[in-house]
C-alpha cells in the first residue's frame, strides 16, 4: 500500500485560527485618544511546504537517496476596513512546529495577537489614497472536501533510472578533456494550502522530476569551460526520454571547447525555440504583462494597451503571426496548477493575439485595480524574503514576508507561419551567406525601461558549405520593442524548454513551448575568455570503479593538431 500524507489536521488548525481571529472583539485607541470598537474584516492564511528526493552524483558515482522536507512557511494576511479606509497587514512564519496541528495552534495563535497590534498601528497611520494597494477582488469561495487533503507519496527514482543516468555521467567523465562532472536526480513536490474567512479551503500540489548535469572541461589551450544542462518532466518515465537531450548538450560542449571569441557587432541569428521562449517569457509574458507591475505603474510599456494593436506600420510586425498564452491548467506541462496561492481558480489566458494585447497576468489586488476578472496567477517560490548578507542580526533572525504575485507558469507561443526551419536557414544564407544558431535558457528584463538581455552560452556559426564554428558566450541586448522589431521571420518549427523563473517572490518552475525565429539587428557583446590553467593535465588518472575502466565512451570530441602551417580538425571516438 502506498504511503500517504494527510494534511487535514493542518487545515483544521488553520481554520481554527481564522475562526478565533474573526470572533475577536477589539478596542483600540485612535489618534485622538478615544477607545474605538473594531473587528477584523477578513483574514487569509497560506501554508507552503516543499518535499523532495535527491540522488546526487560526482563523476557518475551516486550518493544514497536523501529525502528532504523544507521548513514549512505560513503567510498571514489580516485586513481591517472602516468606512472609507482599508489596510492589509502581511506577516510570515517559518518553523518546524508548523508541520503539526498542535504546533500551528501553539505558534500561530500567540503570533496573531502581535500581527493585529501591527495592523492597527499601520491602519491609523495609513492614508486613504493608499487604499488601492490593499483592495482585493471578491471571488466565490472554493471549499474542498476532507478527502482532498490526503496526498499520495511522491515518486522517487527507480534503480533503472539511477543506473542509466549514472552511466551517462560516467561516459562523459571518461573523455580526456573533461575534468569533472556532477549531477542530480530530483523528485519534487510543492504543496500550498489556503484557508480564509470567506470559507475558502483549498490544497494544491505541483509534482515534477528533474535531471541536472554540470561539467567542467578544458580545451587544447587549457582554458576551462563549464556546461550546465537540465530537463524537467512530470515523471521519471518521461524524464528518461529526455536523457538524450542532456547527452546532446554535453556533446555540444565538447565540440565547442576550442571556441573563439566573436567580436561585438550585429549579425544574423537563428533563434532556436529555447531562445524565442526565453525572449517571450522574460521580456513579455513573465514580467512585462504582469498586472502587479502594470497596476503599480512600474512597467509602462504595455500600460493602457489592452485591446490595442501594438504591431503597426511594420513595428514589432512578428507579433502579428503569434499568439502567446499562459496555461496553468495544462496538466501535460510541469508547472500546472488549478488554484493559485490566494485560493483563486487558475485560468488559461491569451496574453497577445496577432499583435493585440488581450490580457495581463492577475492576482486579487491587480485585478481589482485594473477592473479585470482575476485569472488566478498569484504564485511565489517562498513566502520568506531572502536576507541581504549585509542585513543586521535582527533582520536575519526575524523572517520578512514576501507576497505572491502574478507569475507565468506554462507559456505557449503559437505561430500562424507556414515557413519551416529549413526555409529560415535558406533565407539567412541567401541574404547574408551565414548565420549564428542561438540557444538560450536565461535572460533579464528591466521592468521600467524595457531593456532586455538574452544570455547565450555559446554561438554556432553556420556557413553556406555547412561548416560550423563555435564561439564563446555573451549577451544579446536591446530595448524590448527593438528586439521584437528585429525578428525577420517566424517558423512553424517548435520546441519545448523548462526551468525556473526568478522574481521578487522567489523561484517558480516554468515550461515553455515556442517556435524558432530568424533575427537581425540586435547587438552582440561577448564574454571574456577564461584564463588558461596550466596545471591541468588531460592524462592524469581518473578514479572509477574497476568495472568501468574498460568502458567505451560514445562521446566524441575535437582536437586541434598543428601540421605544417595549417590546422586540421580530427574527429575522434575515444576508447579508454
VEXDO-607873 format. One line per field, with one value per residue (C-alpha): x, y, z; chain; residue number from 0; residue in one letter. Coordinates in steps of 0.25 Angstrom, whole numbers. Last residue first. Example, Ala and Ser with C-alpha at 12.3 -4.5 7.8 and 13.67 -1.06 7.14 Angstrom:
2
c1: 55, 49
c2: -4, -18
c3: 29, 31
mol: A, A
seq: 1, 0
type: s, a
END
This chain:
576
c1: 159, 153, 150, 143, 151, 149, 162, 161, 173, 181, 190, 205, 212, 202, 197, 186, 173, 166, 151, 142, 132, 124, 121, 130, 136, 137, 150, 151, 137, 137, 149, 141, 145, 157, 163, 178, 184, 186, 177, 187, 183, 194, 194, 180, 177, 169, 155, 150, 143, 128, 124, 114, 105, 95, 82, 78, 75, 66, 61, 51, 49, 35, 31, 26, 31, 31, 32, 36, 36, 47, 45, 34, 43, 45, 52, 47, 51, 54, 47, 48, 40, 42, 34, 37, 26, 35, 35, 42, 51, 50, 57, 44, 43, 57, 55, 42, 49, 61, 73, 83, 89, 99, 112, 117, 129, 128, 127, 129, 121, 123, 110, 116, 108, 113, 108, 113, 109, 108, 112, 105, 96, 89, 78, 78, 65, 63, 48, 51, 44, 43, 58, 58, 67, 70, 73, 71, 78, 81, 85, 90, 98, 96, 104, 104, 96, 83, 83, 89, 78, 67, 71, 72, 58, 52, 59, 52, 39, 31, 16, 14, 2, 11, 7, 15, 11, 16, 13, 15, 16, 15, 5, 10, 11, 15, 29, 30, 42, 48, 52, 66, 73, 67, 71, 85, 87, 86, 99, 97, 84, 73, 64, 49, 41, 28, 35, 35, 22, 10, -3, -7, -22, -29, -36, -46, -42, -44, -30, -29, -38, -30, -17, -21, -27, -16, -14, -6, -10, -19, -22, -11, -13, -1, -8, -12, -5, -8, -17, -21, -22, -30, -26, -36, -33, -28, -18, -7, -13, -23, -23, -8, 2, 17, 21, 13, 3, -7, -10, -17, -6, -7, -1, -3, 4, -2, 7, 7, 4, 15, 26, 22, 28, 27, 24, 13, 6, 9, 4, -11, -20, -30, -22, -11, -13, 0, 8, 22, 18, 24, 26, 12, 7, -5, 4, 15, 5, -3, 9, 10, 24, 28, 26, 18, 27, 42, 45, 36, 35, 50, 53, 43, 50, 63, 59, 51, 64, 68, 74, 83, 89, 100, 101, 114, 123, 135, 133, 142, 148, 143, 153, 144, 132, 130, 131, 120, 111, 113, 109, 96, 93, 95, 85, 75, 77, 73, 60, 53, 57, 49, 36, 37, 43, 30, 24, 37, 49, 62, 75, 88, 100, 114, 127, 139, 153, 164, 176, 179, 175, 162, 158, 145, 136, 122, 109, 97, 83, 71, 57, 44, 31, 19, 12, 2, -11, -20, -32, -42, -48, -59, -58, -50, -39, -32, -21, -12, 1, 9, 22, 26, 40, 47, 61, 72, 86, 99, 113, 124, 139, 151, 147, 157, 161, 146, 143, 135, 125, 122, 122, 111, 102, 105, 100, 87, 84, 87, 78, 67, 68, 69, 56, 55, 45, 30, 23, 15, 0, -8, -19, -25, -35, -42, -47, -55, -51, -58, -55, -61, -67, -57, -56, -45, -36, -33, -20, -11, -23, -26, -13, -21, -28, -15, -8, -4, -16, -16, -1, -2, -15, -9, 4, -5, -13, 0, 5, -8, -7, 7, 2, -9, 2, 12, 3, -8, 1, 10, -2, -8, 6, 17, 17, 26, 37, 36, 35, 25, 21, 14, 4, -4, -16, -22, -35, -41, -55, -63, -54, -47, -37, -30, -20, -11, -4, 7, 11, 24, 28, 43, 47, 46, 57, 59, 73, 75, 89, 101, 104, 117, 116, 127, 120, 106, 94, 81, 70, 56, 48, 37, 34, 23, 14, 3, -6, -15, -25, -32, -44, -51, -45, -53, -53, -58, -52, -46, -43, -29, -30, -20, -30, -29, -33, -44, -45, -56, -49, -58, -51, -38, -43, -50, -37, -28, -38, -38, -22, -23, -33, -25, -12, -21, -25, -11, -11, 1, 0, 9, 5, 0
c2: 16, 17, 31, 34, 44, 55, 62, 77, 80, 93, 100, 103, 90, 81, 87, 78, 84, 73, 70, 62, 50, 43, 29, 24, 10, 4, -3, 5, 4, -10, -5, 6, 20, 28, 37, 37, 49, 50, 62, 70, 83, 92, 102, 108, 117, 130, 129, 136, 150, 150, 155, 167, 164, 176, 172, 176, 163, 151, 138, 131, 117, 113, 113, 103, 108, 101, 108, 105, 116, 124, 135, 146, 157, 149, 137, 127, 113, 103, 98, 96, 91, 92, 97, 98, 106, 118, 133, 142, 155, 158, 171, 178, 169, 173, 187, 187, 181, 190, 183, 173, 160, 155, 146, 132, 127, 124, 111, 109, 100, 96, 95, 100, 112, 115, 112, 120, 113, 123, 120, 121, 132, 141, 150, 164, 173, 188, 190, 203, 201, 185, 184, 170, 158, 146, 131, 118, 121, 115, 123, 118, 128, 131, 131, 136, 148, 149, 135, 128, 135, 131, 117, 115, 121, 112, 100, 103, 102, 115, 113, 124, 124, 123, 119, 123, 114, 118, 109, 116, 131, 139, 149, 152, 144, 153, 154, 153, 157, 146, 150, 145, 151, 164, 165, 162, 173, 171, 172, 158, 162, 154, 145, 149, 137, 134, 125, 121, 130, 130, 138, 135, 133, 139, 151, 158, 172, 185, 189, 192, 180, 170, 176, 173, 159, 154, 156, 152, 162, 161, 162, 171, 171, 168, 155, 151, 154, 150, 138, 133, 119, 121, 118, 117, 127, 121, 133, 123, 120, 109, 98, 96, 93, 96, 82, 82, 71, 76, 89, 97, 107, 111, 125, 128, 136, 136, 140, 144, 159, 159, 158, 172, 178, 192, 189, 200, 194, 183, 189, 186, 191, 182, 185, 195, 205, 201, 192, 199, 205, 196, 201, 207, 200, 194, 190, 184, 175, 172, 165, 167, 172, 161, 147, 149, 159, 161, 149, 139, 143, 145, 132, 124, 130, 126, 112, 110, 113, 127, 127, 140, 150, 158, 172, 175, 171, 162, 147, 140, 126, 113, 101, 94, 95, 81, 76, 86, 81, 67, 71, 77, 65, 56, 65, 64, 48, 48, 54, 40, 36, 49, 43, 31, 39, 47, 60, 65, 74, 75, 80, 85, 92, 93, 99, 104, 104, 109, 99, 103, 90, 91, 88, 83, 85, 78, 81, 71, 72, 63, 67, 62, 68, 69, 82, 82, 90, 90, 98, 103, 117, 120, 135, 136, 129, 116, 114, 101, 100, 88, 88, 74, 70, 57, 61, 54, 61, 62, 65, 65, 66, 70, 66, 67, 52, 47, 37, 47, 48, 33, 33, 44, 36, 23, 29, 34, 20, 14, 24, 22, 6, 7, 15, 30, 34, 38, 46, 39, 40, 52, 53, 67, 65, 55, 66, 72, 85, 98, 108, 122, 131, 143, 157, 165, 171, 185, 187, 195, 204, 208, 217, 230, 227, 229, 220, 224, 218, 205, 204, 203, 195, 184, 183, 180, 170, 163, 163, 156, 146, 142, 135, 128, 124, 116, 107, 105, 102, 93, 85, 82, 78, 82, 97, 93, 92, 108, 119, 130, 141, 155, 163, 175, 179, 193, 199, 213, 219, 213, 204, 192, 184, 173, 161, 154, 142, 135, 121, 115, 100, 96, 89, 74, 66, 51, 47, 36, 30, 36, 32, 31, 37, 47, 52, 48, 53, 46, 55, 53, 65, 72, 86, 93, 106, 109, 122, 128, 139, 148, 157, 170, 168, 175, 188, 197, 210, 216, 231, 236, 245, 236, 224, 215, 201, 192, 179, 168, 155, 145, 147, 143, 131, 126, 128, 121, 109, 108, 108, 96, 89, 91, 85, 73, 71, 70, 55, 49, 36, 23, 14, 0
c3: -91, -105, -110, -123, -131, -141, -146, -148, -157, -154, -164, -166, -165, -157, -144, -137, -131, -124, -126, -117, -118, -107, -108, -97, -97, -83, -80, -66, -63, -55, -47, -41, -46, -42, -52, -54, -61, -76, -78, -70, -63, -56, -67, -65, -76, -73, -77, -90, -87, -90, -104, -107, -118, -123, -129, -143, -150, -145, -150, -142, -136, -130, -115, -104, -90, -76, -63, -48, -38, -32, -22, -20, -25, -38, -43, -53, -52, -63, -76, -91, -102, -117, -129, -144, -151, -153, -150, -159, -158, -143, -141, -137, -125, -120, -123, -115, -104, -104, -108, -103, -108, -97, -97, -99, -107, -121, -129, -144, -153, -167, -176, -189, -187, -174, -160, -148, -134, -122, -108, -94, -99, -89, -94, -89, -90, -87, -85, -77, -64, -64, -67, -74, -71, -79, -78, -85, -98, -111, -123, -136, -144, -159, -172, -186, -182, -191, -197, -185, -176, -185, -186, -171, -170, -180, -173, -160, -168, -172, -171, -160, -152, -139, -125, -113, -100, -86, -75, -62, -63, -50, -43, -29, -16, -4, 2, 17, 26, 35, 48, 51, 39, 41, 56, 53, 43, 28, 20, 14, 9, 14, 5, 7, 13, 6, -4, -19, -20, -29, -32, -46, -43, -55, -47, -55, -59, -53, -53, -38, -35, -44, -38, -24, -25, -35, -50, -62, -73, -84, -99, -104, -119, -129, -135, -121, -108, -94, -96, -83, -77, -63, -49, -38, -27, -14, -12, -15, -28, -31, -42, -44, -56, -56, -62, -74, -78, -68, -75, -65, -63, -78, -81, -95, -106, -120, -132, -146, -144, -133, -144, -148, -136, -143, -158, -158, -146, -136, -123, -127, -115, -107, -94, -97, -85, -79, -88, -88, -74, -64, -50, -52, -39, -47, -59, -50, -42, -54, -60, -75, -75, -65, -70, -82, -90, -88, -79, -85, -99, -100, -93, -102, -114, -109, -105, -119, -127, -130, -144, -144, -154, -148, -141, -134, -123, -126, -126, -116, -120, -117, -115, -105, -115, -119, -105, -101, -112, -106, -92, -98, -107, -95, -87, -99, -99, -85, -89, -91, -77, -72, -77, -69, -58, -56, -60, -66, -64, -72, -68, -74, -69, -77, -71, -78, -74, -83, -85, -99, -104, -97, -83, -77, -65, -65, -59, -61, -56, -56, -51, -46, -44, -34, -32, -21, -18, -5, -4, 7, 4, 14, 12, 26, 19, 17, 6, 5, -3, -6, -15, -19, -24, -29, -33, -40, -38, -46, -45, -56, -54, -63, -76, -87, -86, -88, -77, -70, -81, -80, -65, -66, -75, -67, -55, -62, -67, -53, -46, -55, -54, -39, -39, -36, -25, -28, -17, -7, -8, -3, 7, 7, -4, 5, 14, 3, -3, -1, -12, -9, -20, -23, -17, -24, -14, -9, -1, -11, -16, -1, -2, -4, 9, 16, 26, 41, 47, 40, 42, 57, 56, 47, 56, 68, 60, 56, 70, 74, 62, 68, 80, 72, 62, 70, 79, 69, 57, 66, 71, 57, 52, 42, 47, 58, 48, 47, 37, 40, 31, 32, 24, 28, 20, 21, 17, 19, 14, 26, 33, 27, 35, 28, 32, 23, 29, 21, 27, 23, 26, 28, 16, 15, 9, 6, 2, -7, -6, -13, -27, -35, -49, -48, -35, -34, -25, -23, -17, -12, -10, -1, -1, 8, 8, 16, 13, 23, 19, 29, 27, 33, 47, 58, 64, 75, 77, 90, 89, 89, 77, 69, 72, 84, 81, 85, 79, 79, 73, 66, 53, 59, 66, 53, 45, 55, 56, 41, 41, 51, 43, 30, 38, 43, 28, 22, 22, 15, 8, 7, -4, 0
mol: A, A, A, A, A, A, A, A, A, A, A, A, A, A, A, A, A, A, A, A, A, A, A, A, A, A, A, A, A, A, A, A, A, A, A, A, A, A, A, A, A, A, A, A, A, A, A, A, A, A, A, A, A, A, A, A, A, A, A, A, A, A, A, A, A, A, A, A, A, A, A, A, A, A, A, A, A, A, A, A, A, A, A, A, A, A, A, A, A, A, A, A, A, A, A, A, A, A, A, A, A, A, A, A, A, A, A, A, A, A, A, A, A, A, A, A, A, A, A, A, A, A, A, A, A, A, A, A, A, A, A, A, A, A, A, A, A, A, A, A, A, A, A, A, A, A, A, A, A, A, A, A, A, A, A, A, A, A, A, A, A, A, A, A, A, A, A, A, A, A, A, A, A, A, A, A, A, A, A, A, A, A, A, A, A, A, A, A, A, A, A, A, A, A, A, A, A, A, A, A, A, A, A, A, A, A, A, A, A, A, A, A, A, A, A, A, A, A, A, A, A, A, A, A, A, A, A, A, A, A, A, A, A, A, A, A, A, A, A, A, A, A, A, A, A, A, A, A, A, A, A, A, A, A, A, A, A, A, A, A, A, A, A, A, A, A, A, A, A, A, A, A, A, A, A, A, A, A, A, A, A, A, A, A, A, A, A, A, A, A, A, A, A, A, A, A, A, A, A, A, A, A, A, A, A, A, A, A, A, A, A, A, A, A, A, A, A, A, A, A, A, A, A, A, A, A, A, A, A, A, A, A, A, A, A, A, A, A, A, A, A, A, A, A, A, A, A, A, A, A, A, A, A, A, A, A, A, A, A, A, A, A, A, A, A, A, A, A, A, A, A, A, A, A, A, A, A, A, A, A, A, A, A, A, A, A, A, A, A, A, A, A, A, A, A, A, A, A, A, A, A, A, A, A, A, A, A, A, A, A, A, A, A, A, A, A, A, A, A, A, A, A, A, A, A, A, A, A, A, A, A, A, A, A, A, A, A, A, A, A, A, A, A, A, A, A, A, A, A, A, A, A, A, A, A, A, A, A, A, A, A, A, A, A, A, A, A, A, A, A, A, A, A, A, A, A, A, A, A, A, A, A, A, A, A, A, A, A, A, A, A, A, A, A, A, A, A, A, A, A, A, A, A, A, A, A, A, A, A, A, A, A, A, A, A, A, A, A, A, A, A, A, A, A, A, A, A, A, A, A, A, A, A, A, A, A, A, A, A, A, A, A, A, A, A, A, A, A, A, A, A, A, A, A, A, A, A, A, A, A, A, A, A, A, A, A, A, A, A, A, A, A, A, A, A, A
seq: 575, 574, 573, 572, 571, 570, 569, 568, 567, 566, 565, 564, 563, 562, 561, 560, 559, 558, 557, 556, 555, 554, 553, 552, 551, 550, 549, 548, 547, 546, 545, 544, 543, 542, 541, 540, 539, 538, 537, 536, 535, 534, 533, 532, 531, 530, 529, 528, 527, 526, 525, 524, 523, 522, 521, 520, 519, 518, 517, 516, 515, 514, 513, 512, 511, 510, 509, 508, 507, 506, 505, 504, 503, 502, 501, 500, 499, 498, 497, 496, 495, 494, 493, 492, 491, 490, 489, 488, 487, 486, 485, 484, 483, 482, 481, 480, 479, 478, 477, 476, 475, 474, 473, 472, 471, 470, 469, 468, 467, 466, 465, 464, 463, 462, 461, 460, 459, 458, 457, 456, 455, 454, 453, 452, 451, 450, 449, 448, 447, 446, 445, 444, 443, 442, 441, 440, 439, 438, 437, 436, 435, 434, 433, 432, 431, 430, 429, 428, 427, 426, 425, 424, 423, 422, 421, 420, 419, 418, 417, 416, 415, 414, 413, 412, 411, 410, 409, 408, 407, 406, 405, 404, 403, 402, 401, 400, 399, 398, 397, 396, 395, 394, 393, 392, 391, 390, 389, 388, 387, 386, 385, 384, 383, 382, 381, 380, 379, 378, 377, 376, 375, 374, 373, 372, 371, 370, 369, 368, 367, 366, 365, 364, 363, 362, 361, 360, 359, 358, 357, 356, 355, 354, 353, 352, 351, 350, 349, 348, 347, 346, 345, 344, 343, 342, 341, 340, 339, 338, 337, 336, 335, 334, 333, 332, 331, 330, 329, 328, 327, 326, 325, 324, 323, 322, 321, 320, 319, 318, 317, 316, 315, 314, 313, 312, 311, 310, 309, 308, 307, 306, 305, 304, 303, 302, 301, 300, 299, 298, 297, 296, 295, 294, 293, 292, 291, 290, 289, 288, 287, 286, 285, 284, 283, 282, 281, 280, 279, 278, 277, 276, 275, 274, 273, 272, 271, 270, 269, 268, 267, 266, 265, 264, 263, 262, 261, 260, 259, 258, 257, 256, 255, 254, 253, 252, 251, 250, 249, 248, 247, 246, 245, 244, 243, 242, 241, 240, 239, 238, 237, 236, 235, 234, 233, 232, 231, 230, 229, 228, 227, 226, 225, 224, 223, 222, 221, 220, 219, 218, 217, 216, 215, 214, 213, 212, 211, 210, 209, 208, 207, 206, 205, 204, 203, 202, 201, 200, 199, 198, 197, 196, 195, 194, 193, 192, 191, 190, 189, 188, 187, 186, 185, 184, 183, 182, 181, 180, 179, 178, 177, 176, 175, 174, 173, 172, 171, 170, 169, 168, 167, 166, 165, 164, 163, 162, 161, 160, 159, 158, 157, 156, 155, 154, 153, 152, 151, 150, 149, 148, 147, 146, 145, 144, 143, 142, 141, 140, 139, 138, 137, 136, 135, 134, 133, 132, 131, 130, 129, 128, 127, 126, 125, 124, 123, 122, 121, 120, 119, 118, 117, 116, 115, 114, 113, 112, 111, 110, 109, 108, 107, 106, 105, 104, 103, 102, 101, 100, 99, 98, 97, 96, 95, 94, 93, 92, 91, 90, 89, 88, 87, 86, 85, 84, 83, 82, 81, 80, 79, 78, 77, 76, 75, 74, 73, 72, 71, 70, 69, 68, 67, 66, 65, 64, 63, 62, 61, 60, 59, 58, 57, 56, 55, 54, 53, 52, 51, 50, 49, 48, 47, 46, 45, 44, 43, 42, 41, 40, 39, 38, 37, 36, 35, 34, 33, 32, 31, 30, 29, 28, 27, 26, 25, 24, 23, 22, 21, 20, 19, 18, 17, 16, 15, 14, 13, 12, 11, 10, 9, 8, 7, 6, 5, 4, 3, 2, 1, 0
type: x, x, x, x, x, x, x, x, x, x, x, x, x, x, x, x, x, x, x, x, x, x, x, x, x, x, x, x, x, x, x, x, x, x, x, x, x, x, x, x, x, x, x, x, x, x, x, x, x, x, x, x, x, x, x, x, x, x, x, x, x, x, x, x, x, x, x, x, x, x, x, x, x, x, x, x, x, x, x, x, x, x, x, x, x, x, x, x, x, x, x, x, x, x, x, x, x, x, x, x, x, x, x, x, x, x, x, x, x, x, x, x, x, x, x, x, x, x, x, x, x, x, x, x, x, x, x, x, x, x, x, x, x, x, x, x, x, x, x, x, x, x, x, x, x, x, x, x, x, x, x, x, x, x, x, x, x, x, x, x, x, x, x, x, x, x, x, x, x, x, x, x, x, x, x, x, x, x, x, x, x, x, x, x, x, x, x, x, x, x, x, x, x, x, x, x, x, x, x, x, x, x, x, x, x, x, x, x, x, x, x, x, x, x, x, x, x, x, x, x, x, x, x, x, x, x, x, x, x, x, x, x, x, x, x, x, x, x, x, x, x, x, x, x, x, x, x, x, x, x, x, x, x, x, x, x, x, x, x, x, x, x, x, x, x, x, x, x, x, x, x, x, x, x, x, x, x, x, x, x, x, x, x, x, x, x, x, x, x, x, x, x, x, x, x, x, x, x, x, x, x, x, x, x, x, x, x, x, x, x, x, x, x, x, x, x, x, x, x, x, x, x, x, x, x, x, x, x, x, x, x, x, x, x, x, x, x, x, x, x, x, x, x, x, x, x, x, x, x, x, x, x, x, x, x, x, x, x, x, x, x, x, x, x, x, x, x, x, x, x, x, x, x, x, x, x, x, x, x, x, x, x, x, x, x, x, x, x, x, x, x, x, x, x, x, x, x, x, x, x, x, x, x, x, x, x, x, x, x, x, x, x, x, x, x, x, x, x, x, x, x, x, x, x, x, x, x, x, x, x, x, x, x, x, x, x, x, x, x, x, x, x, x, x, x, x, x, x, x, x, x, x, x, x, x, x, x, x, x, x, x, x, x, x, x, x, x, x, x, x, x, x, x, x, x, x, x, x, x, x, x, x, x, x, x, x, x, x, x, x, x, x, x, x, x, x, x, x, x, x, x, x, x, x, x, x, x, x, x, x, x, x, x, x, x, x, x, x, x, x, x, x, x, x, x, x, x, x, x, x, x, x, x, x, x, x, x, x, x, x, x, x, x, x, x, x, x, x, x, x, x, x, x, x, x, x, x, x, x, x, x, x, x, x, x, x, x, x, x, x, x, x, x, x, x, x
END
